[in-house]
Amino acid sequence: MPIVLTFLLRLLLVAAGLVVAAGALVVTTLLAGVWLAWAGWHRLTGRPLRPFAVRFGPQPGFGWPARRPEAAARGSARVGRGGDVTDVEPK
């Protein structure tokens, strides 16, 4: 009897894996189809086609406050006149 139960358990696990793989394939196919329709519409209407990308900064993940534009315009003490980063002062 234990041989039959282990075989049924293995069969159930293989079937579950196939269901998960098929679901991932369906989701990937749907996302690719939506993106292709979106890209085709942009080409048809003459709009510029931007790549699909997610942009994020590290500040929110570490709890750091984001730099304000005026602070970024002023620069920091490590930035030289030409925009080069300097670690030490020349003597």
MITITOR-243422 format. One line per 10 residues: number of its first residue (from 1); their letters; for each residue z, y, x of N, C-alpha, C, O. Coordinates in pm, 1 decimal, decimal comma. Layout:
N
NUM> A> Z/Y/X/Z/Y/X/Z/Y/X/Z/Y/X ~ ...
//
This chain:
91
1> MPIVLTFLLR> 0,0/-121,0/80,2/0,0/0,0/0,0/0,0/127,3/84,4/-68,2/222,4/46,1 ~ 72,0/135,7/196,8/70,1/259,1/275,6/-69,0/291,7/330,0/-101,2/408,8/349,8 ~ -151,4/190,3/354,1/-286,4/215,5/405,0/-368,9/289,2/300,0/-445,4/379,6/333,5 ~ -353,9/251,1/173,7/-427,9/315,5/65,9/-381,7/459,8/49,4/-464,0/549,0/28,7 ~ -249,9/484,0/58,6/-197,6/619,3/42,7/-242,5/710,3/157,8/-278,5/825,5/133,4 ~ -241,3/662,3/280,1/-287,2/744,8/392,2/-436,8/774,9/379,9/-482,1/884,8/411,7 ~ -512,9/674,7/333,0/-655,6/698,2/312,9/-678,9/803,0/204,8/-764,6/890,0/220,9 ~ -604,0/796,1/94,9/-617,9/894,9/-11,9/-573,2/1033,9/35,1/-632,9/1134,4/-3,3 ~ -469,5/1039,5/116,9/-424,2/1168,0/169,5/-530,3/1229,0/261,1/-558,3/1348,6/253,2 ~ -588,1/1147,9/346,3/-695,1/1196,5/432,9/-815,1/1242,1/351,5/-874,8/1345,6/381,0
11> LLLVAAGLVV> -850,0/1166,6/250,6/-962,1/1203,3/164,1/-934,2/1335,5/92,0/-1023,7/1418,9/77,8 ~ -810,4/1354,1/46,8/-771,7/1478,0/-19,6/-777,7/1596,1/77,1/-823,3/1703,9/39,0 ~ -732,9/1578,1/200,6/-736,7/1685,8/299,1/-880,1/1722,4/337,7/-911,4/1840,0/355,7 ~ -965,4/1624,1/349,9/-1106,0/1651,2/380,1/-1170,7/1726,2/263,9/-1247,4/1820,1/285,6 ~ -1140,2/1685,3/140,9/-1195,9/1754,1/24,3/-1146,0/1898,4/17,7/-1223,1/1988,7/-14,7 ~ -1017,6/1921,0/47,9/-962,7/2057,3/46,9/-1030,5/2142,0/154,9/-1061,6/2258,7/130,7 ~ -1053,6/2085,8/272,2/-1122,4/2157,8/378,3/-1264,3/2194,1/339,5/-1311,5/2303,6/370,1 ~ -1332,3/2102,9/272,4/-1469,1/2131,7/227,1/-1471,0/2242,1/122,2/-1561,9/2325,0/121,3 ~ -1371,7/2243,9/34,3/-1364,2/2349,2/-67,7/-1340,1/2484,7/-1,6/-1401,8/2583,9/-40,3 ~ -1251,0/2490,1/97,7/-1224,9/2616,7/167,2/-1349,4/2662,7/242,5/-1383,5/2780,9/239,1
21> AAGALVVTTL> -1417,2/2571,0/310,1/-1538,4/2607,1/383,7/-1647,2/2656,3/288,6/-1716,0/2753,7/319,2 ~ -1663,5/2591,3/175,1/-1764,1/2634,0/78,0/-1729,2/2771,5/21,4/-1818,4/2853,8/0,7 ~ -1602,5/2797,1/-3,6/-1561,1/2928,9/-52,9/-1587,7/3037,7/48,8/-1633,3/3146,3/12,8 ~ -1559,7/3010,2/176,4/-1586,9/3108,2/281,4/-1736,3/3134,3/292,9/-1777,6/3248,1/315,2 ~ -1816,6/3031,8/278,1/-1961,7/3048,0/283,8/-2011,8/3133,0/167,2/-2099,1/3217,9/185,4 ~ -1958,1/3111,1/49,8/-1999,7/3189,2/-67,6/-1961,3/3335,6/-50,3/-2042,0/3424,2/-78,5 ~ -1839,1/3362,3/-4,4/-1794,7/3500,5/14,3/-1880,4/3569,6/120,3/-1920,9/3684,3/101,6 ~ -1908,1/3501,7/230,4/-1991,0/3559,5/336,1/-2132,0/3588,3/285,4/-2188,9/3693,1/316,0 ~ -2187,6/3496,9/208,9/-2321,4/3517,2/153,9/-2324,5/3635,3/57,2/-2419,1/3714,2/59,0 ~ -2222,8/3648,0/-26,4/-2217,3/3760,5/-119,4/-2204,1/3893,7/-45,3/-2270,8/3991,0/-80,7
31> LAGVWLAWAG> -2118,7/3898,7/56,9/-2103,9/4022,2/133,3/-2233,1/4059,3/205,2/-2270,1/4176,6/209,8 ~ -2301,2/3960,8/260,8/-2428,5/3988,0/327,6/-2531,8/4037,4/226,7/-2609,6/4127,7/257,6 ~ -2533,7/3980,0/107,9/-2627,9/4024,1/4,6/-2600,5/4166,2/-40,5/-2693,9/4244,1/-59,2 ~ -2474,0/4201,2/-58,4/-2438,7/4337,5/-98,4/-2478,1/4435,9/11,2/-2533,4/4542,1/-17,2 ~ -2449,6/4400,4/136,6/-2485,6/4490,1/246,6/-2637,5/4505,0/258,8/-2686,6/4615,0/283,7 ~ -2711,3/4397,1/241,7/-2857,0/4406,0/248,8/-2913,3/4491,3/135,6/-3008,1/4567,0/156,7 ~ -2856,2/4480,2/15,8/-2900,9/4564,0/-95,9/-2870,3/4710,3/-66,9/-2952,3/4797,6/-95,4 ~ -2754,0/4737,4/-11,2/-2715,2/4874,4/24,1/-2808,3/4930,3/132,4/-2853,1/5044,6/123,0 ~ -2836,6/4851,0/233,0/-2925,1/4895,8/340,5/-3067,7/4916,5/288,0/-3134,8/5012,0/326,9 ~ -3112,7/4828,9/201,4/-3246,1/4844,7/142,4/-3256,3/4970,3/57,9/-3358,6/5038,7/60,6
41> WHRLTGRPLR> -3151,3/5001,6/-17,1/-3151,8/5123,1/-98,6/-3156,7/5247,0/-9,4/-3225,9/5343,9/-40,6 ~ -3083,8/5243,6/100,2/-3085,1/5358,3/190,9/-3222,0/5374,9/257,8/-3268,1/5487,2/278,2 ~ -3284,7/5266,6/290,6/-3419,5/5275,4/348,3/-3520,0/5326,3/246,0/-3607,5/5406,9/277,4 ~ -3505,9/5277,8/123,0/-3598,1/5316,7/17,4/-3586,5/5465,3/-15,6/-3686,8/5532,0/-40,9 ~ -3464,0/5516,3/-15,1/-3444,2/5657,4/-48,3/-3452,5/5749,0/72,6/-3446,5/5871,0/56,9 ~ -3466,2/5694,0/193,2/-3480,8/5775,0/312,9/-3350,6/5827,6/370,0/-3352,3/5916,8/454,8 ~ -3240,6/5775,6/326,4/-3111,5/5817,8/379,7/-3087,9/5751,3/515,0/-3140,5/5642,9/540,1 ~ -3009,7/5814,5/602,5/-2979,8/5751,1/731,5/-2890,4/5629,1/711,4/-2799,6/5629,1/628,3 ~ -2917,9/5528,6/787,3/-2844,1/5403,3/775,0/-2736,5/5399,5/881,8/-2766,9/5393,9/1000,9 ~ -2612,0/5402,6/840,0/-2500,0/5396,6/932,6/-2451,0/5252,8/942,9/-2458,1/5178,7/844,8
51> PFAVRFGPQP> -2402,1/5212,0/1057,8/-2350,0/5076,7/1069,8/-2219,7/5062,6/992,7/-2145,9/5159,3/973,5 ~ -2193,1/4940,2/949,1/-2068,6/4911,4/879,4/-1959,0/4898,0/983,5/-1958,1/4802,6/1061,3 ~ -1867,2/4992,5/985,4/-1760,2/4990,4/1084,6/-1633,0/5045,0/1022,0/-1637,2/5129,5/932,6 ~ -1522,0/4996,3/1069,5/-1391,8/5045,1/1026,5/-1334,0/5122,6/1143,8/-1315,6/5067,4/1252,2 ~ -1305,9/5249,0/1122,4/-1250,0/5331,9/1228,9/-1101,6/5354,0/1201,5/-1061,8/5385,1/1089,3 ~ -1022,0/5337,6/1304,0/-879,2/5362,3/1290,2/-824,2/5403,8/1425,4/-884,9/5378,4/1529,4 ~ -710,1/5467,0/1422,4/-644,2/5510,0/1544,7/-515,0/5432,7/1563,9/-462,5/5376,2/1467,9 ~ -462,9/5428,9/1684,9/-341,2/5352,7/1709,5/-214,3/5424,5/1664,8/-109,5/5360,8/1654,7 ~ -220,0/5554,1/1637,9/-99,2/5629,5/1606,9/-24,0/5576,6/1484,2/97,2/5556,9/1493,2 ~ -89,5/5552,5/1370,3/-13,0/5505,5/1254,1/51,3/5368,7/1275,6/158,0/5341,6/1220,3
61> GFGWPARRPE> -10,4/5284,0/1353,1/45,9/5151,1/1374,9/173,5/5152,2/1455,7/258,6/5064,9/1438,6 ~ 188,3/5250,6/1544,5/306,7/5259,2/1628,2/405,9/5362,7/1578,8/510,8/5382,6/1640,1 ~ 373,7/5428,7/1468,9/464,3/5528,9/1414,8/456,7/5662,1/1487,5/544,6/5746,4/1470,1 ~ 353,4/5682,9/1568,9/338,4/5810,1/1638,1/276,2/5910,5/1544,1/192,4/5873,7/1461,7 ~ 314,8/6036,2/1554,0/246,5/6136,6/1471,3/106,9/6161,5/1526,1/86,3/6164,1/1647,5 ~ 13,1/6179,4/1437,6/-125,5/6206,6/1479,2/-132,2/6346,4/1539,3/-62,2/6437,4/1494,8 ~ -216,6/6363,1/1640,2/-231,5/6494,0/1703,9/-306,3/6587,1/1610,1/-406,3/6549,9/1548,6 ~ -256,2/6705,9/1601,1/-323,1/6806,2/1520,1/-444,1/6859,8/1595,9/-444,2/6857,6/1719,0 ~ -546,3/6907,6/1526,6/-666,1/6958,2/1595,7/-635,3/7072,9/1691,4/-696,8/7082,2/1797,6 ~ -540,1/7161,2/1655,4/-511,2/7272,4/1745,2/-441,1/7224,4/1872,2/-459,2/7283,3/1978,8
71> AAARGSARVG> -361,0/7117,4/1861,6/-297,4/7061,6/1980,6/-401,4/6991,4/2068,3/-391,7/6994,6/2191,0 ~ -499,0/6929,4/2006,5/-604,1/6863,7/2083,8/-692,9/6967,2/2152,4/-743,1/6942,6/2262,1 ~ -712,7/7082,8/2088,7/-796,0/7186,5/2147,9/-726,6/7248,7/2269,6/-792,5/7284,0/2367,4 ~ -594,0/7261,8/2263,4/-520,4/7316,9/2377,1/-523,2/7223,0/2495,4/-527,8/7267,1/2610,2 ~ -520,3/7093,6/2468,4/-519,7/6994,4/2575,9/-378,1/6964,3/2619,2/-282,3/7017,8/2563,5 ~ -365,3/6879,7/2717,4/-234,0/6844,3/2768,5/-224,6/6884,3/2914,5/-320,4/6937,3/2970,9 ~ -109,8/6859,3/2976,1/-87,5/6898,7/3115,3/-169,0/6814,1/3211,5/-188,8/6854,5/3326,1 ~ -216,8/6698,3/3168,6/-288,9/6609,3/3257,9/-438,5/6638,0/3263,3/-509,0/6577,8/3344,3 ~ -487,4/6726,0/3181,3/-631,2/6753,2/3178,0/-660,2/6875,7/3263,1/-600,5/6981,7/3244,0 ~ -753,6/6859,9/3358,5/-789,3/6971,1/3447,0/-885,2/7067,3/3380,0/-914,6/7054,4/3261,2
81> RGGDVTDVEP> -934,3/7164,4/3456,7/-1023,3/7266,0/3400,4/-1156,4/7208,1/3354,8/-1209,5/7249,0/3251,6 ~ -1210,4/7113,9/3430,1/-1340,5/7058,7/3396,2/-1334,6/6945,7/3295,6/-1436,0/6881,4/3268,3 ~ -1217,9/6920,7/3240,4/-1205,1/6811,8/3145,3/-1179,1/6678,0/3212,0/-1173,0/6574,8/3145,1 ~ -1163,8/6679,6/3344,8/-1135,9/6555,7/3416,8/-986,8/6526,1/3409,6/-905,0/6618,0/3410,2 ~ -952,3/6401,8/3403,0/-812,1/6362,0/3403,4/-764,2/6356,5/3546,2/-826,1/6291,7/3630,6 ~ -652,8/6424,9/3574,5/-596,0/6424,2/3709,6/-456,9/6366,0/3704,4/-376,9/6403,0/3618,4 ~ -427,0/6275,2/3795,6/-294,8/6214,5/3800,3/-201,0/6288,5/3894,6/-80,4/6293,6/3870,6 ~ -254,9/6345,5/4000,9/-171,5/6413,3/4100,3/-231,3/6550,1/4129,9/-348,8/6574,9/4102,9 ~ -150,1/6637,5/4184,8/-196,1/6768,7/4226,3/-241,5/6759,0/4371,6/-169,0/6702,8/4453,7 ~ -358,6/6811,4/4406,2/-401,5/6809,3/4545,9/-316,7/6904,0/4630,5/-277,9/7010,9/4583,5
91> K> -287,1/6865,0/4756,8/-205,9/6948,7/4846,0/-289,2/7008,8/4955,0/-237,3/7082,1/5039,2
//
